[in-house]
Amino acid sequence: MGESEAQRPLYGRLMKAIDVQHTWGNRVGFVKLPLIMLDIRLYGGAIAQFYMVTEALEAQLERHADHKLVAHVRRAIALPDLAPGYAADLRQIFGDGAWPAPTAATDEYVDALRRAGPVELVAALFILYGALVVGGGKQTQRKVKRLLPGCDHVLFDVSEDMRAARRRFKNAFTSIGKDHAGVAAVAPECADDLVRYASLYMRRNNAVVLSVRVTPGWFWPAV
């Protein structure tokens, strides 16, 4: 890696690292999303997978709460846990009974999170939280609710001020690698590993998207 690349702001390096996989994921989503959005239970099955991985991530972040990198990112992004938002929507869709089972890809993702160390977990946070920080908010919540009125879509209600939330998120990761926004570089020695792990967890995200069912349970054969 050239010196110029290593000196780029970490947030930009992370975004570049996931760019190809993110584009691929968007293409898969372009095919699957219209099918999922036709049925509230299909939608519930999809968000259930990301509820499970987000819940596993947040449990592991709490376990490593005293690690300097984990502590910095959680403090700097200043967001509540996101799994309860997923859970609220799932409860409205499925009640308190049985929720959708994990796919094989989700099981693999959760297992990886449970084995992960703090640096790897922060990279996973970049992927799982980043999707909702960049794409969430009350405006998104309202749009999705018009398409699927079967739940309140609480998962998108990440922050009252999404512009500030996005700024904090970007600053949190940039200040890991270099002095930024009044914060001394937190862990520049972890920057290269974070870039590598971010690419890995984007691939895991895409595997979960690919594993999501897109036909109703009454349709045979359901896939």
Disulfide bonds with the S-S distance in Angstrom:
none
